[in-house]
């Protein structure tokens, strides 16, 4: 029997990405949202597909999700950096 197949605890696990860890930890503070998936954009950046309840203030933009994202990152053991972006005169 070949040992290359790897069975049980000796089998190598695929590393879990930061986005997967964040998705598992994310909870909206305003509704019972679900993370439906993760997609990668053309630049290689992973994005979470979060489905908020219809009346959620995060979904409508009345409340920012920044606090929820930082709490999820903390629970997932991830480091995050917050940067304030000022309007650069874009029209």
Secondary structure, DSSP 8 states (H G I E B T S, - for coil): --SSS--GGGS------HHHHHHHH---SSS--EEEEEEE-TTS-EEEEEE--TT-HHHHTSS-SHHHHHHHHHHHT-----------S--
